[in-house]
Amino acid sequence: MSGCLCCQKSQRHPHFAVAFCELNVFGAKREPQPLEDIVSKFCEGSVIFGPYFDHVLGYQKVSLERPEKFFFITYEELKNDPNIHVKRLAEFLGCPFVGEDTEEQVEEVVRSCSIETLKKHEKESLERPKKSDPITQDKRLAEFLGCLFVGEEMEKQVEDVEKSCSVETLKKYEVNNSSDVPIWSNVSYKSFLRKGQVGDHMNYLTKGMIERIDAITR
């Protein structure tokens, strides 16, 4: 890991509990379990891939010990003040925003990466106004990764990548709608896509469940 940078995005634990519940209720090989039992297992750490709290605390600890190598942030922090944290991430990756239009660049990245934009992407990718300019951001990312777009059809290549990576496109893939269960999990492929909305857990969990999980988190 000496030459690597690691970014870890965590999420408020009730959100993860809901995701875990959906995987168990709607995608498991076995018979669906009562929501209360699933929340209890989550709090006890009896979940697939091990206790979630230990997983998050492990990354948080190493990010404090080696901040130059590990970037830790919660989904809620990112949603609450995305501009600040996008700047932090850019600096961590060694490609800070520069120039007189820094704030506009940051706003553009935040807007282009939002769930709302990704959901609209497939319909608007070919007619989006120049102001949004997602192609420029894709090119920047490609340059950062060292795999530049080249050739006379460069613009088309970028648009194809954008379209292929959109949420709407991914949802249409047969595998993401499949009830088949991969060998590395006990839930179906179609169980892995969620909304990505802060507070959505309240549509699934009772007040008591949320308070129990928050008490463990604190």
LOMAR-993983 format. One record per residue (C-alpha): residue number from 1; x, y negated, z. Coordinates in pm, 1 decimal. Last residue first. Example, Ala and Ser with C-alpha at 12.3 -4.5 7.8 and 13.67 -1.06 7.14 Angstrom:
BEGIN
kolvo;u;v;w
2;1367.0;106.0;714.0
1;1230.0;450.0;780.0
! end
This chain:
BEGIN
kolvo;u;v;w
218;-2229.2;-702.0;1920.0
217;-2285.5;-441.7;1651.2
216;-2429.3;-190.1;1897.4
215;-2683.8;-446.8;2016.0
214;-2760.3;-541.6;1654.6
213;-2848.9;-177.5;1575.9
212;-3087.1;-153.3;1869.4
211;-3240.3;-494.0;1797.0
210;-3305.9;-393.1;1433.8
209;-3472.0;-67.1;1537.5
208;-3691.1;-244.4;1794.2
207;-3800.8;-508.6;1545.2
206;-3911.0;-233.2;1308.2
205;-3710.7;-149.7;995.9
204;-3823.7;-152.0;632.3
203;-3920.8;-500.8;516.1
202;-3687.7;-646.9;779.5
201;-3395.8;-480.0;599.1
200;-3444.7;-725.2;312.5
199;-3295.2;-1001.8;525.9
198;-3013.6;-1089.0;284.9
197;-3090.4;-956.2;-62.4
196;-2869.3;-707.9;-248.6
195;-3165.1;-540.5;-423.8
194;-3055.6;-174.9;-405.0
193;-2907.1;86.5;-640.6
192;-2759.6;408.4;-494.4
191;-3062.8;636.9;-479.4
190;-3081.4;711.3;-852.7
189;-2765.5;923.4;-833.1
188;-2925.1;1171.0;-594.2
187;-2819.9;1228.2;-234.4
186;-2601.3;1488.6;-63.2
185;-2272.0;1354.2;-192.7
184;-1945.9;1460.8;-359.4
183;-2107.8;1737.6;-568.1
182;-2340.9;1487.6;-732.1
181;-2718.0;1525.0;-676.3
180;-2941.9;1517.1;-982.6
179;-3254.7;1302.9;-951.3
178;-3129.0;1090.1;-1239.3
177;-3218.9;726.5;-1293.7
176;-2862.1;602.5;-1258.7
175;-2741.6;894.4;-1473.9
174;-2976.5;800.0;-1756.7
173;-2830.2;452.9;-1784.7
172;-3100.8;187.3;-1784.4
171;-3018.1;51.9;-1440.7
170;-2662.8;-18.7;-1552.8
169;-2793.2;-237.0;-1834.8
168;-3012.0;-440.7;-1599.3
167;-2727.8;-483.7;-1353.5
166;-2498.5;-619.6;-1623.2
165;-2164.5;-447.3;-1686.2
164;-2230.8;-336.8;-2046.1
163;-2363.9;-679.1;-2143.1
162;-2063.7;-865.1;-2008.5
161;-1818.8;-620.0;-2166.8
160;-1994.9;-650.6;-2503.3
159;-1987.1;-1029.4;-2476.9
158;-1611.7;-1021.9;-2415.3
157;-1549.3;-791.3;-2710.3
156;-1767.8;-1011.3;-2931.8
155;-1558.5;-1313.0;-2839.8
154;-1235.6;-1124.3;-2915.9
153;-1347.3;-1005.8;-3258.7
152;-1046.3;-1154.7;-3440.1
151;-805.4;-972.9;-3215.6
150;-715.9;-972.9;-2846.8
149;-885.6;-958.7;-2507.2
148;-619.0;-961.5;-2240.2
147;-550.8;-672.0;-2004.4
146;-318.8;-813.9;-1737.7
145;-574.5;-802.0;-1458.3
144;-554.5;-1180.8;-1413.1
143;-585.8;-1229.1;-1789.1
142;-898.2;-1010.1;-1795.9
141;-1043.3;-1205.6;-1503.6
140;-978.5;-1535.6;-1678.1
139;-1138.4;-1401.8;-1996.4
138;-1445.8;-1296.5;-1802.6
137;-1465.2;-1643.2;-1647.1
136;-1447.2;-1808.5;-1987.9
135;-1718.3;-1574.9;-2118.3
134;-1942.1;-1675.1;-1826.4
133;-1971.9;-2028.1;-1974.9
132;-2257.0;-2157.6;-1756.3
131;-2245.4;-2503.2;-1919.7
130;-2237.7;-2349.4;-2266.1
129;-2607.0;-2266.8;-2252.8
128;-2707.8;-1898.1;-2233.5
127;-2838.1;-1771.7;-2566.3
126;-2652.5;-1443.2;-2620.8
125;-2629.4;-1338.4;-2256.6
124;-2984.5;-1447.9;-2171.1
123;-3187.3;-1128.2;-2184.4
122;-2909.5;-900.9;-2059.0
121;-2796.3;-1141.4;-1789.5
120;-3119.9;-1212.9;-1607.9
119;-3052.0;-960.3;-1332.0
118;-2686.0;-1063.3;-1318.0
117;-2784.8;-1428.3;-1279.7
116;-3017.9;-1358.0;-986.9
115;-2765.4;-1128.3;-819.3
114;-2511.8;-1409.7;-824.4
113;-2174.7;-1362.7;-996.4
112;-2219.8;-1629.5;-1264.2
111;-2351.6;-1882.4;-1014.8
110;-2066.3;-1836.1;-770.6
109;-1805.7;-1841.3;-1048.2
108;-1957.7;-2156.2;-1197.9
107;-1979.8;-2335.5;-864.3
106;-1612.5;-2260.5;-804.6
105;-1512.8;-2400.1;-1142.5
104;-1725.7;-2709.7;-1083.8
103;-1557.2;-2764.0;-747.3
102;-1213.2;-2735.9;-904.7
101;-1288.5;-2987.5;-1180.2
100;-982.5;-3203.8;-1114.0
99;-749.8;-2909.2;-1159.2
98;-675.9;-2585.9;-976.8
97;-868.6;-2286.8;-840.9
96;-643.3;-2045.3;-659.0
95;-504.6;-1733.4;-833.4
94;-295.9;-1553.5;-571.7
93;-559.8;-1298.4;-480.0
92;-589.9;-1445.4;-129.9
91;-627.0;-1794.5;-278.6
90;-912.4;-1676.1;-501.9
89;-1075.7;-1498.9;-208.0
88;-1061.1;-1811.4;8.0
87;-1206.6;-2023.4;-274.0
86;-1488.8;-1771.3;-320.7
85;-1539.3;-1788.2;56.1
84;-1591.0;-2163.6;65.3
83;-1822.3;-2165.0;-236.7
82;-2031.6;-1870.9;-112.9
81;-2141.8;-2033.7;214.1
80;-2431.2;-1832.5;361.0
79;-2428.2;-1557.2;97.2
78;-2058.9;-1479.9;153.1
77;-2097.2;-1488.5;529.1
76;-2399.7;-1256.5;504.3
75;-2210.9;-1009.1;286.0
74;-1938.7;-988.7;547.0
73;-1576.7;-1069.1;473.8
72;-1238.3;-898.8;509.4
71;-932.1;-967.4;293.6
70;-640.5;-731.0;354.3
69;-281.9;-780.2;233.1
68;-179.2;-1126.8;354.6
67;-413.2;-1094.8;652.6
66;-213.7;-796.6;786.4
65;-304.4;-751.2;1153.6
64;-632.9;-940.7;1135.8
63;-732.9;-765.5;811.1
62;-624.6;-434.9;969.3
61;-873.3;-483.7;1252.3
60;-1162.5;-583.5;1025.3
59;-1100.8;-282.3;801.7
58;-1108.4;-41.9;1093.9
57;-1403.9;-219.9;1250.2
56;-1608.5;-161.5;934.2
55;-1536.6;213.2;912.0
54;-1575.0;264.3;1286.8
53;-1918.3;99.2;1269.5
52;-2024.3;312.5;973.1
51;-1960.1;640.2;1150.6
50;-1858.4;912.0;897.0
49;-1882.9;963.5;518.6
48;-2249.6;1063.8;545.0
47;-2405.5;961.9;873.6
46;-2397.7;1084.3;1234.0
45;-2258.1;761.5;1379.5
44;-2494.0;752.7;1676.3
43;-2658.8;432.2;1553.5
42;-2704.8;581.3;1206.1
41;-2840.5;905.3;1349.6
40;-3092.5;707.5;1553.4
39;-3196.0;507.2;1245.7
38;-3251.2;835.2;1055.2
37;-3462.3;981.7;1335.0
36;-3682.6;669.7;1349.9
35;-3730.1;675.5;971.5
34;-3870.1;1029.7;986.4
33;-3673.6;1273.1;763.6
32;-3727.3;1360.8;397.0
31;-3674.7;1732.2;316.3
30;-3322.8;1830.3;213.3
29;-3143.5;1746.3;-110.4
28;-3155.5;1378.3;-23.0
27;-3253.0;1092.2;-249.4
26;-3569.6;927.3;-124.1
25;-3566.2;961.7;253.6
24;-3195.2;1016.6;313.0
23;-3062.4;766.4;61.0
22;-3334.6;520.0;152.8
21;-3247.8;549.9;520.4
20;-2878.2;493.3;449.1
19;-2964.5;179.1;254.8
18;-3186.2;65.9;540.3
17;-2905.8;131.4;790.6
16;-2665.5;-61.5;570.1
15;-2893.3;-361.7;584.6
14;-2937.1;-319.5;961.1
13;-2554.7;-329.4;990.8
12;-2493.9;-673.5;847.7
11;-2280.7;-604.7;542.4
10;-1909.8;-552.5;482.5
9;-1699.5;-664.1;187.5
8;-1341.5;-534.2;194.4
7;-1069.4;-670.3;-33.6
6;-735.2;-486.5;-49.1
5;-415.0;-622.2;-202.6
4;-146.2;-377.8;-306.8
3;234.2;-386.6;-321.3
2;304.1;-229.6;18.1
1;0.0;0.0;0.0
! end
